[in-house]
Amino acid sequence: MGEDERRRRAAEQEARALRALEAIRNGGDLGKETLDLSNEYSDSLGTRVAAWFRGARRRKD
């Protein structure tokens, strides 16, 4: 992943967090918003880790 991709992902993640904060300020459910953010992050991290393992396995073979 290049530097541009990292910056793009960071900007998307920040924008999503700001939307969650705004929703909470406007009476949204704190638990739901934080769980949604956590799930999005976990899914993204899991995808990146799986890709890393696939790449490491290919290099080994």
mmCIF file as Biopython writes it, N, C-alpha, C and O atoms, coordinates in Angstrom:
data_model
#
loop_
_atom_site.group_PDB
_atom_site.id
_atom_site.type_symbol
_atom_site.label_atom_id
_atom_site.label_alt_id
_atom_site.label_comp_id
_atom_site.label_asym_id
_atom_site.label_entity_id
_atom_site.label_seq_id
_atom_site.pdbx_PDB_ins_code
_atom_site.Cartn_x
_atom_site.Cartn_y
_atom_site.Cartn_z
_atom_site.occupancy
_atom_site.B_iso_or_equiv
_atom_site.auth_seq_id
_atom_site.auth_asym_id
_atom_site.pdbx_PDB_model_num
ATOM 1   N N  . MET A ? 1  ? 0.861   -1.164  0.000  1.0 0.0 1  A 1 
ATOM 2   C CA . MET A ? 1  ? 0.000   0.000   0.000  1.0 0.0 1  A 1 
ATOM 3   C C  . MET A ? 1  ? 0.909   1.228   0.000  1.0 0.0 1  A 1 
ATOM 4   O O  . MET A ? 1  ? 1.824   1.344   0.815  1.0 0.0 1  A 1 
ATOM 5   N N  . GLY A ? 2  ? 0.638   2.126   -0.917 1.0 0.0 2  A 1 
ATOM 6   C CA . GLY A ? 2  ? 1.434   3.329   -1.034 1.0 0.0 2  A 1 
ATOM 7   C C  . GLY A ? 2  ? 1.002   4.409   -0.052 1.0 0.0 2  A 1 
ATOM 8   O O  . GLY A ? 2  ? -0.021  4.299   0.624  1.0 0.0 2  A 1 
ATOM 9   N N  . GLU A ? 3  ? 1.807   5.440   0.001  1.0 0.0 3  A 1 
ATOM 10  C CA . GLU A ? 3  ? 1.523   6.557   0.907  1.0 0.0 3  A 1 
ATOM 11  C C  . GLU A ? 3  ? 0.202   7.241   0.569  1.0 0.0 3  A 1 
ATOM 12  O O  . GLU A ? 3  ? -0.537  7.641   1.469  1.0 0.0 3  A 1 
ATOM 13  N N  . ASP A ? 4  ? -0.097  7.379   -0.717 1.0 0.0 4  A 1 
ATOM 14  C CA . ASP A ? 4  ? -1.366  8.001   -1.118 1.0 0.0 4  A 1 
ATOM 15  C C  . ASP A ? 4  ? -2.560  7.184   -0.636 1.0 0.0 4  A 1 
ATOM 16  O O  . ASP A ? 4  ? -3.558  7.738   -0.176 1.0 0.0 4  A 1 
ATOM 17  N N  . GLU A ? 5  ? -2.447  5.865   -0.745 1.0 0.0 5  A 1 
ATOM 18  C CA . GLU A ? 5  ? -3.533  4.983   -0.288 1.0 0.0 5  A 1 
ATOM 19  C C  . GLU A ? 5  ? -3.718  5.096   1.226  1.0 0.0 5  A 1 
ATOM 20  O O  . GLU A ? 5  ? -4.848  5.129   1.715  1.0 0.0 5  A 1 
ATOM 21  N N  . ARG A ? 6  ? -2.619  5.153   1.958  1.0 0.0 6  A 1 
ATOM 22  C CA . ARG A ? 6  ? -2.705  5.306   3.420  1.0 0.0 6  A 1 
ATOM 23  C C  . ARG A ? 6  ? -3.397  6.610   3.797  1.0 0.0 6  A 1 
ATOM 24  O O  . ARG A ? 6  ? -4.246  6.646   4.687  1.0 0.0 6  A 1 
ATOM 25  N N  . ARG A ? 7  ? -3.020  7.672   3.109  1.0 0.0 7  A 1 
ATOM 26  C CA . ARG A ? 7  ? -3.638  8.970   3.391  1.0 0.0 7  A 1 
ATOM 27  C C  . ARG A ? 7  ? -5.126  8.952   3.064  1.0 0.0 7  A 1 
ATOM 28  O O  . ARG A ? 7  ? -5.936  9.502   3.809  1.0 0.0 7  A 1 
ATOM 29  N N  . ARG A ? 8  ? -5.485  8.320   1.950  1.0 0.0 8  A 1 
ATOM 30  C CA . ARG A ? 8  ? -6.891  8.232   1.563  1.0 0.0 8  A 1 
ATOM 31  C C  . ARG A ? 8  ? -7.688  7.458   2.610  1.0 0.0 8  A 1 
ATOM 32  O O  . ARG A ? 8  ? -8.772  7.883   3.009  1.0 0.0 8  A 1 
ATOM 33  N N  . ARG A ? 9  ? -7.151  6.327   3.049  1.0 0.0 9  A 1 
ATOM 34  C CA . ARG A ? 9  ? -7.844  5.529   4.071  1.0 0.0 9  A 1 
ATOM 35  C C  . ARG A ? 9  ? -7.970  6.287   5.386  1.0 0.0 9  A 1 
ATOM 36  O O  . ARG A ? 9  ? -9.009  6.239   6.043  1.0 0.0 9  A 1 
ATOM 37  N N  . ALA A ? 10 ? -6.902  6.986   5.765  1.0 0.0 10 A 1 
ATOM 38  C CA . ALA A ? 10 ? -6.941  7.763   7.008  1.0 0.0 10 A 1 
ATOM 39  C C  . ALA A ? 10 ? -7.992  8.861   6.918  1.0 0.0 10 A 1 
ATOM 40  O O  . ALA A ? 10 ? -8.721  9.105   7.879  1.0 0.0 10 A 1 
ATOM 41  N N  . ALA A ? 11 ? -8.073  9.520   5.770  1.0 0.0 11 A 1 
ATOM 42  C CA . ALA A ? 11 ? -9.076  10.576  5.588  1.0 0.0 11 A 1 
ATOM 43  C C  . ALA A ? 11 ? -10.485 10.000  5.641  1.0 0.0 11 A 1 
ATOM 44  O O  . ALA A ? 11 ? -11.377 10.608  6.234  1.0 0.0 11 A 1 
ATOM 45  N N  . GLU A ? 12 ? -10.698 8.838   5.030  1.0 0.0 12 A 1 
ATOM 46  C CA . GLU A ? 12 ? -12.013 8.188   5.072  1.0 0.0 12 A 1 
ATOM 47  C C  . GLU A ? 12 ? -12.381 7.799   6.500  1.0 0.0 12 A 1 
ATOM 48  O O  . GLU A ? 12 ? -13.516 7.996   6.935  1.0 0.0 12 A 1 
ATOM 49  N N  . GLN A ? 13 ? -11.407 7.245   7.224  1.0 0.0 13 A 1 
ATOM 50  C CA . GLN A ? 13 ? -11.660 6.822   8.597  1.0 0.0 13 A 1 
ATOM 51  C C  . GLN A ? 13 ? -11.981 8.031   9.479  1.0 0.0 13 A 1 
ATOM 52  O O  . GLN A ? 13 ? -12.882 7.974   10.316 1.0 0.0 13 A 1 
ATOM 53  N N  . GLU A ? 14 ? -11.244 9.116   9.288  1.0 0.0 14 A 1 
ATOM 54  C CA . GLU A ? 14 ? -11.511 10.325  10.064 1.0 0.0 14 A 1 
ATOM 55  C C  . GLU A ? 14 ? -12.896 10.886  9.748  1.0 0.0 14 A 1 
ATOM 56  O O  . GLU A ? 14 ? -13.632 11.284  10.652 1.0 0.0 14 A 1 
ATOM 57  N N  . ALA A ? 15 ? -13.245 10.915  8.469  1.0 0.0 15 A 1 
ATOM 58  C CA . ALA A ? 15 ? -14.565 11.425  8.075  1.0 0.0 15 A 1 
ATOM 59  C C  . ALA A ? 15 ? -15.669 10.573  8.693  1.0 0.0 15 A 1 
ATOM 60  O O  . ALA A ? 15 ? -16.672 11.110  9.163  1.0 0.0 15 A 1 
ATOM 61  N N  . ARG A ? 16 ? -15.498 9.266   8.698  1.0 0.0 16 A 1 
ATOM 62  C CA . ARG A ? 16 ? -16.499 8.368   9.284  1.0 0.0 16 A 1 
ATOM 63  C C  . ARG A ? 16 ? -16.625 8.612   10.785 1.0 0.0 16 A 1 
ATOM 64  O O  . ARG A ? 16 ? -17.731 8.626   11.325 1.0 0.0 16 A 1 
ATOM 65  N N  . ALA A ? 17 ? -15.491 8.803   11.457 1.0 0.0 17 A 1 
ATOM 66  C CA . ALA A ? 17 ? -15.519 9.071   12.896 1.0 0.0 17 A 1 
ATOM 67  C C  . ALA A ? 17 ? -16.224 10.394  13.188 1.0 0.0 17 A 1 
ATOM 68  O O  . ALA A ? 17 ? -16.993 10.496  14.144 1.0 0.0 17 A 1 
ATOM 69  N N  . LEU A ? 18 ? -15.960 11.395  12.368 1.0 0.0 18 A 1 
ATOM 70  C CA . LEU A ? 18 ? -16.620 12.690  12.564 1.0 0.0 18 A 1 
ATOM 71  C C  . LEU A ? 18 ? -18.126 12.589  12.338 1.0 0.0 18 A 1 
ATOM 72  O O  . LEU A ? 18 ? -18.908 13.229  13.041 1.0 0.0 18 A 1 
ATOM 73  N N  . ARG A ? 19 ? -18.533 11.780  11.349 1.0 0.0 19 A 1 
ATOM 74  C CA . ARG A ? 19 ? -19.977 11.568  11.135 1.0 0.0 19 A 1 
ATOM 75  C C  . ARG A ? 19 ? -20.602 10.875  12.339 1.0 0.0 19 A 1 
ATOM 76  O O  . ARG A ? 19 ? -21.719 11.203  12.737 1.0 0.0 19 A 1 
ATOM 77  N N  . ALA A ? 20 ? -19.879 9.912   12.920 1.0 0.0 20 A 1 
ATOM 78  C CA . ALA A ? 20 ? -20.397 9.217   14.098 1.0 0.0 20 A 1 
ATOM 79  C C  . ALA A ? 20 ? -20.541 10.183  15.269 1.0 0.0 20 A 1 
ATOM 80  O O  . ALA A ? 20 ? -21.545 10.154  15.980 1.0 0.0 20 A 1 
ATOM 81  N N  . LEU A ? 21 ? -19.546 11.032  15.469 1.0 0.0 21 A 1 
ATOM 82  C CA . LEU A ? 21 ? -19.633 12.022  16.548 1.0 0.0 21 A 1 
ATOM 83  C C  . LEU A ? 21 ? -20.812 12.963  16.345 1.0 0.0 21 A 1 
ATOM 84  O O  . LEU A ? 21 ? -21.532 13.286  17.290 1.0 0.0 21 A 1 
ATOM 85  N N  . GLU A ? 22 ? -20.998 13.393  15.120 1.0 0.0 22 A 1 
ATOM 86  C CA . GLU A ? 22 ? -22.122 14.287  14.816 1.0 0.0 22 A 1 
ATOM 87  C C  . GLU A ? 22 ? -23.457 13.581  15.087 1.0 0.0 22 A 1 
ATOM 88  O O  . GLU A ? 22 ? -24.384 14.181  15.633 1.0 0.0 22 A 1 
ATOM 89  N N  . ALA A ? 23 ? -23.544 12.320  14.705 1.0 0.0 23 A 1 
ATOM 90  C CA . ALA A ? 23 ? -24.774 11.563  14.951 1.0 0.0 23 A 1 
ATOM 91  C C  . ALA A ? 23 ? -25.038 11.435  16.452 1.0 0.0 23 A 1 
ATOM 92  O O  . ALA A ? 23 ? -26.178 11.557  16.899 1.0 0.0 23 A 1 
ATOM 93  N N  . ILE A ? 24 ? -23.986 11.189  17.221 1.0 0.0 24 A 1 
ATOM 94  C CA . ILE A ? 24 ? -24.136 11.062  18.675 1.0 0.0 24 A 1 
ATOM 95  C C  . ILE A ? 24 ? -24.582 12.392  19.275 1.0 0.0 24 A 1 
ATOM 96  O O  . ILE A ? 24 ? -25.465 12.428  20.133 1.0 0.0 24 A 1 
ATOM 97  N N  . ARG A ? 25 ? -23.970 13.483  18.822 1.0 0.0 25 A 1 
ATOM 98  C CA . ARG A ? 25 ? -24.354 14.817  19.316 1.0 0.0 25 A 1 
ATOM 99  C C  . ARG A ? 25 ? -25.814 15.128  19.007 1.0 0.0 25 A 1 
ATOM 100 O O  . ARG A ? 25 ? -26.476 15.847  19.755 1.0 0.0 25 A 1 
ATOM 101 N N  . ASN A ? 26 ? -26.308 14.583  17.902 1.0 0.0 26 A 1 
ATOM 102 C CA . ASN A ? 26 ? -27.694 14.835  17.498 1.0 0.0 26 A 1 
ATOM 103 C C  . ASN A ? 26 ? -28.659 13.798  18.055 1.0 0.0 26 A 1 
ATOM 104 O O  . ASN A ? 26 ? -29.773 13.649  17.553 1.0 0.0 26 A 1 
ATOM 105 N N  . GLY A ? 27 ? -28.236 13.084  19.087 1.0 0.0 27 A 1 
ATOM 106 C CA . GLY A ? 27 ? -29.133 12.154  19.759 1.0 0.0 27 A 1 
ATOM 107 C C  . GLY A ? 27 ? -29.008 10.712  19.318 1.0 0.0 27 A 1 
ATOM 108 O O  . GLY A ? 27 ? -29.823 9.874   19.702 1.0 0.0 27 A 1 
ATOM 109 N N  . GLY A ? 28 ? -28.000 10.412  18.518 1.0 0.0 28 A 1 
ATOM 110 C CA . GLY A ? 28 ? -27.797 9.037   18.062 1.0 0.0 28 A 1 
ATOM 111 C C  . GLY A ? 28 ? -27.378 8.121   19.202 1.0 0.0 28 A 1 
ATOM 112 O O  . GLY A ? 28 ? -27.028 8.580   20.290 1.0 0.0 28 A 1 
ATOM 113 N N  . ASP A ? 29 ? -27.419 6.855   18.945 1.0 0.0 29 A 1 
ATOM 114 C CA . ASP A ? 29 ? -27.092 5.832   19.931 1.0 0.0 29 A 1 
ATOM 115 C C  . ASP A ? 29 ? -25.572 5.671   20.026 1.0 0.0 29 A 1 
ATOM 116 O O  . ASP A ? 29 ? -24.932 5.229   19.072 1.0 0.0 29 A 1 
ATOM 117 N N  . LEU A ? 30 ? -25.001 6.028   21.169 1.0 0.0 30 A 1 
ATOM 118 C CA . LEU A ? 30 ? -23.557 5.948   21.382 1.0 0.0 30 A 1 
ATOM 119 C C  . LEU A ? 30 ? -23.042 4.526   21.165 1.0 0.0 30 A 1 
ATOM 120 O O  . LEU A ? 30 ? -22.034 4.327   20.487 1.0 0.0 30 A 1 
ATOM 121 N N  . GLY A ? 31 ? -23.721 3.556   21.729 1.0 0.0 31 A 1 
ATOM 122 C CA . GLY A ? 31 ? -23.290 2.165   21.595 1.0 0.0 31 A 1 
ATOM 123 C C  . GLY A ? 31 ? -23.283 1.693   20.157 1.0 0.0 31 A 1 
ATOM 124 O O  . GLY A ? 31 ? -22.336 1.040   19.719 1.0 0.0 31 A 1 
ATOM 125 N N  . LYS A ? 32 ? -24.334 2.020   19.419 1.0 0.0 32 A 1 
ATOM 126 C CA . LYS A ? 32 ? -24.422 1.596   18.022 1.0 0.0 32 A 1 
ATOM 127 C C  . LYS A ? 32 ? -23.332 2.249   17.186 1.0 0.0 32 A 1 
ATOM 128 O O  . LYS A ? 32 ? -22.670 1.582   16.391 1.0 0.0 32 A 1 
ATOM 129 N N  . GLU A ? 33 ? -23.146 3.549   17.363 1.0 0.0 33 A 1 
ATOM 130 C CA . GLU A ? 33 ? -22.141 4.262   16.565 1.0 0.0 33 A 1 
ATOM 131 C C  . GLU A ? 33 ? -20.735 3.741   16.846 1.0 0.0 33 A 1 
ATOM 132 O O  . GLU A ? 33 ? -19.955 3.525   15.918 1.0 0.0 33 A 1 
ATOM 133 N N  . THR A ? 34 ? -20.409 3.540   18.118 1.0 0.0 34 A 1 
ATOM 134 C CA . THR A ? 34 ? -19.069 3.053   18.437 1.0 0.0 34 A 1 
ATOM 135 C C  . THR A ? 34 ? -18.881 1.619   17.967 1.0 0.0 34 A 1 
ATOM 136 O O  . THR A ? 34 ? -17.800 1.259   17.501 1.0 0.0 34 A 1 
ATOM 137 N N  . LEU A ? 35 ? -19.914 0.799   18.080 1.0 0.0 35 A 1 
ATOM 138 C CA . LEU A ? 35 ? -19.817 -0.576  17.593 1.0 0.0 35 A 1 
ATOM 139 C C  . LEU A ? 35 ? -19.629 -0.605  16.078 1.0 0.0 35 A 1 
ATOM 140 O O  . LEU A ? 35 ? -18.830 -1.387  15.562 1.0 0.0 35 A 1 
ATOM 141 N N  . ASP A ? 36 ? -20.365 0.246   15.370 1.0 0.0 36 A 1 
ATOM 142 C CA . ASP A ? 36 ? -20.212 0.319   13.914 1.0 0.0 36 A 1 
ATOM 143 C C  . ASP A ? 36 ? -18.793 0.728   13.529 1.0 0.0 36 A 1 
ATOM 144 O O  . ASP A ? 36 ? -18.196 0.135   12.631 1.0 0.0 36 A 1 
ATOM 145 N N  . LEU A ? 37 ? -18.250 1.746   14.213 1.0 0.0 37 A 1 
ATOM 146 C CA . LEU A ? 37 ? -16.875 2.174   13.931 1.0 0.0 37 A 1 
ATOM 147 C C  . LEU A ? 37 ? -15.885 1.051   14.214 1.0 0.0 37 A 1 
ATOM 148 O O  . LEU A ? 37 ? -14.975 0.798   13.424 1.0 0.0 37 A 1 
ATOM 149 N N  . SER A ? 38 ? -16.070 0.389   15.335 1.0 0.0 38 A 1 
ATOM 150 C CA . SER A ? 38 ? -15.182 -0.703  15.712 1.0 0.0 38 A 1 
ATOM 151 C C  . SER A ? 38 ? -15.239 -1.839  14.698 1.0 0.0 38 A 1 
ATOM 152 O O  . SER A ? 38 ? -14.205 -2.387  14.315 1.0 0.0 38 A 1 
ATOM 153 N N  . ASN A ? 39 ? -16.436 -2.189  14.267 1.0 0.0 39 A 1 
ATOM 154 C CA . ASN A ? 39 ? -16.589 -3.262  13.284 1.0 0.0 39 A 1 
ATOM 155 C C  . ASN A ? 39 ? -15.948 -2.902  11.951 1.0 0.0 39 A 1 
ATOM 156 O O  . ASN A ? 39 ? -15.307 -3.745  11.324 1.0 0.0 39 A 1 
ATOM 157 N N  . GLU A ? 40 ? -16.116 -1.657  11.514 1.0 0.0 40 A 1 
ATOM 158 C CA . GLU A ? 40 ? -15.498 -1.227  10.263 1.0 0.0 40 A 1 
ATOM 159 C C  . GLU A ? 40 ? -13.984 -1.335  10.353 1.0 0.0 40 A 1 
ATOM 160 O O  . GLU A ? 40 ? -13.331 -1.812  9.424  1.0 0.0 40 A 1 
ATOM 161 N N  . TYR A ? 41 ? -13.425 -0.886  11.484 1.0 0.0 41 A 1 
ATOM 162 C CA . TYR A ? 41 ? -11.975 -0.947  11.661 1.0 0.0 41 A 1 
ATOM 163 C C  . TYR A ? 41 ? -11.500 -2.399  11.702 1.0 0.0 41 A 1 
ATOM 164 O O  . TYR A ? 41 ? -10.515 -2.751  11.053 1.0 0.0 41 A 1 
ATOM 165 N N  . SER A ? 42 ? -12.200 -3.239  12.463 1.0 0.0 42 A 1 
ATOM 166 C CA . SER A ? 42 ? -11.811 -4.649  12.569 1.0 0.0 42 A 1 
ATOM 167 C C  . SER A ? 42 ? -11.878 -5.350  11.218 1.0 0.0 42 A 1 
ATOM 168 O O  . SER A ? 42 ? -10.987 -6.128  10.877 1.0 0.0 42 A 1 
ATOM 169 N N  . ASP A ? 43 ? -12.924 -5.081  10.452 1.0 0.0 43 A 1 
ATOM 170 C CA . ASP A ? 43 ? -13.052 -5.685  9.122  1.0 0.0 43 A 1 
ATOM 171 C C  . ASP A ? 43 ? -11.903 -5.254  8.221  1.0 0.0 43 A 1 
ATOM 172 O O  . ASP A ? 43 ? -11.329 -6.071  7.501  1.0 0.0 43 A 1 
ATOM 173 N N  . SER A ? 44 ? -11.573 -3.982  8.265  1.0 0.0 44 A 1 
ATOM 174 C CA . SER A ? 44 ? -10.483 -3.454  7.441  1.0 0.0 44 A 1 
ATOM 175 C C  . SER A ? 44 ? -9.149  -4.066  7.854  1.0 0.0 44 A 1 
ATOM 176 O O  . SER A ? 44 ? -8.357  -4.473  7.004  1.0 0.0 44 A 1 
ATOM 177 N N  . LEU A ? 45 ? -8.908  -4.129  9.140  1.0 0.0 45 A 1 
ATOM 178 C CA . LEU A ? 45 ? -7.665  -4.707  9.635  1.0 0.0 45 A 1 
ATOM 179 C C  . LEU A ? 45 ? -7.583  -6.185  9.275  1.0 0.0 45 A 1 
ATOM 180 O O  . LEU A ? 45 ? -6.531  -6.659  8.847  1.0 0.0 45 A 1 
ATOM 181 N N  . GLY A ? 46 ? -8.667  -6.909  9.439  1.0 0.0 46 A 1 
ATOM 182 C CA . GLY A ? 46 ? -8.684  -8.329  9.086  1.0 0.0 46 A 1 
ATOM 183 C C  . GLY A ? 46 ? -8.371  -8.558  7.621  1.0 0.0 46 A 1 
ATOM 184 O O  . GLY A ? 46 ? -7.652  -9.495  7.275  1.0 0.0 46 A 1 
ATOM 185 N N  . THR A ? 47 ? -8.906  -7.712  6.764  1.0 0.0 47 A 1 
ATOM 186 C CA . THR A ? 47 ? -8.636  -7.817  5.327  1.0 0.0 47 A 1 
ATOM 187 C C  . THR A ? 47 ? -7.162  -7.589  5.040  1.0 0.0 47 A 1 
ATOM 188 O O  . THR A ? 47 ? -6.559  -8.319  4.253  1.0 0.0 47 A 1 
ATOM 189 N N  . ARG A ? 48 ? -6.575  -6.571  5.681  1.0 0.0 48 A 1 
ATOM 190 C CA . ARG A ? 48 ? -5.155  -6.277  5.452  1.0 0.0 48 A 1 
ATOM 191 C C  . ARG A ? 48 ? -4.261  -7.394  5.969  1.0 0.0 48 A 1 
ATOM 192 O O  . ARG A ? 48 ? -3.282  -7.752  5.315  1.0 0.0 48 A 1 
ATOM 193 N N  . VAL A ? 49 ? -4.583  -7.953  7.137  1.0 0.0 49 A 1 
ATOM 194 C CA . VAL A ? 49 ? -3.782  -9.041  7.701  1.0 0.0 49 A 1 
ATOM 195 C C  . VAL A ? 49 ? -3.873  -10.279 6.809  1.0 0.0 49 A 1 
ATOM 196 O O  . VAL A ? 49 ? -2.865  -10.941 6.561  1.0 0.0 49 A 1 
ATOM 197 N N  . ALA A ? 50 ? -5.070  -10.590 6.328  1.0 0.0 50 A 1 
ATOM 198 C CA . ALA A ? 50 ? -5.236  -11.746 5.433  1.0 0.0 50 A 1 
ATOM 199 C C  . ALA A ? 50 ? -4.426  -11.559 4.158  1.0 0.0 50 A 1 
ATOM 200 O O  . ALA A ? 50 ? -3.799  -12.503 3.678  1.0 0.0 50 A 1 
ATOM 201 N N  . ALA A ? 51 ? -4.434  -10.350 3.606  1.0 0.0 51 A 1 
ATOM 202 C CA . ALA A ? 51 ? -3.651  -10.078 2.395  1.0 0.0 51 A 1 
ATOM 203 C C  . ALA A ? 51 ? -2.165  -10.239 2.678  1.0 0.0 51 A 1 
ATOM 204 O O  . ALA A ? 51 ? -1.430  -10.763 1.841  1.0 0.0 51 A 1 
ATOM 205 N N  . TRP A ? 52 ? -1.718  -9.798  3.838  1.0 0.0 52 A 1 
ATOM 206 C CA . TRP A ? 52 ? -0.309  -9.942  4.195  1.0 0.0 52 A 1 
ATOM 207 C C  . TRP A ? 52 ? 0.071   -11.418 4.278  1.0 0.0 52 A 1 
ATOM 208 O O  . TRP A ? 52 ? 1.116   -11.820 3.768  1.0 0.0 52 A 1 
ATOM 209 N N  . PHE A ? 53 ? -0.782  -12.232 4.925  1.0 0.0 53 A 1 
ATOM 210 C CA . PHE A ? 53 ? -0.497  -13.662 5.031  1.0 0.0 53 A 1 
ATOM 211 C C  . PHE A ? 53 ? -0.469  -14.333 3.660  1.0 0.0 53 A 1 
ATOM 212 O O  . PHE A ? 53 ? 0.386   -15.179 3.399  1.0 0.0 53 A 1 
ATOM 213 N N  . ARG A ? 54 ? -1.402  -13.957 2.782  1.0 0.0 54 A 1 
ATOM 214 C CA . ARG A ? 54 ? -1.393  -14.525 1.432  1.0 0.0 54 A 1 
ATOM 215 C C  . ARG A ? 54 ? -0.095  -14.178 0.711  1.0 0.0 54 A 1 
ATOM 216 O O  . ARG A ? 54 ? 0.496   -15.028 0.045  1.0 0.0 54 A 1 
ATOM 217 N N  . GLY A ? 55 ? 0.342   -12.945 0.842  1.0 0.0 55 A 1 
ATOM 218 C CA . GLY A ? 55 ? 1.590   -12.522 0.212  1.0 0.0 55 A 1 
ATOM 219 C C  . GLY A ? 55 ? 2.790   -13.242 0.801  1.0 0.0 55 A 1 
ATOM 220 O O  . GLY A ? 55 ? 3.695   -13.638 0.067  1.0 0.0 55 A 1 
ATOM 221 N N  . ALA A ? 56 ? 2.809   -13.417 2.114  1.0 0.0 56 A 1 
ATOM 222 C CA . ALA A ? 56 ? 3.921   -14.109 2.768  1.0 0.0 56 A 1 
ATOM 223 C C  . ALA A ? 56 ? 3.957   -15.573 2.345  1.0 0.0 56 A 1 
ATOM 224 O O  . ALA A ? 56 ? 5.032   -16.142 2.156  1.0 0.0 56 A 1 
ATOM 225 N N  . ARG A ? 57 ? 2.793   -16.177 2.198  1.0 0.0 57 A 1 
ATOM 226 C CA . ARG A ? 57 ? 2.740   -17.579 1.787  1.0 0.0 57 A 1 
ATOM 227 C C  . ARG A ? 57 ? 3.225   -17.747 0.351  1.0 0.0 57 A 1 
ATOM 228 O O  . ARG A ? 57 ? 3.910   -18.719 0.033  1.0 0.0 57 A 1 
ATOM 229 N N  . ARG A ? 58 ? 2.869   -16.800 -0.515 1.0 0.0 58 A 1 
ATOM 230 C CA . ARG A ? 58 ? 3.328   -16.866 -1.909 1.0 0.0 58 A 1 
ATOM 231 C C  . ARG A ? 58 ? 4.840   -16.720 -1.996 1.0 0.0 58 A 1 
ATOM 232 O O  . ARG A ? 58 ? 5.483   -17.399 -2.797 1.0 0.0 58 A 1 
ATOM 233 N N  . ARG A ? 59 ? 5.410   -15.845 -1.184 1.0 0.0 59 A 1 
ATOM 234 C CA . ARG A ? 59 ? 6.867   -15.663 -1.197 1.0 0.0 59 A 1 
ATOM 235 C C  . ARG A ? 59 ? 7.570   -16.914 -0.704 1.0 0.0 59 A 1 
ATOM 236 O O  . ARG A ? 59 ? 8.667   -17.235 -1.161 1.0 0.0 59 A 1 
ATOM 237 N N  . LYS A ? 60 ? 6.942   -17.624 0.232  1.0 0.0 60 A 1 
ATOM 238 C CA . LYS A ? 60 ? 7.537   -18.837 0.796  1.0 0.0 60 A 1 
ATOM 239 C C  . LYS A ? 60 ? 7.569   -19.963 -0.227 1.0 0.0 60 A 1 
ATOM 240 O O  . LYS A ? 60 ? 8.525   -20.736 -0.268 1.0 0.0 60 A 1 
ATOM 241 N N  . ASP A ? 61 ? 6.519   -20.062 -1.063 1.0 0.0 61 A 1 
ATOM 242 C CA . ASP A ? 61 ? 6.414   -21.152 -2.048 1.0 0.0 61 A 1 
ATOM 243 C C  . ASP A ? 61 ? 7.333   -20.935 -3.163 1.0 0.0 61 A 1 
ATOM 244 O O  . ASP A ? 61 ? 7.385   -21.746 -4.087 1.0 0.0 61 A 1 
#
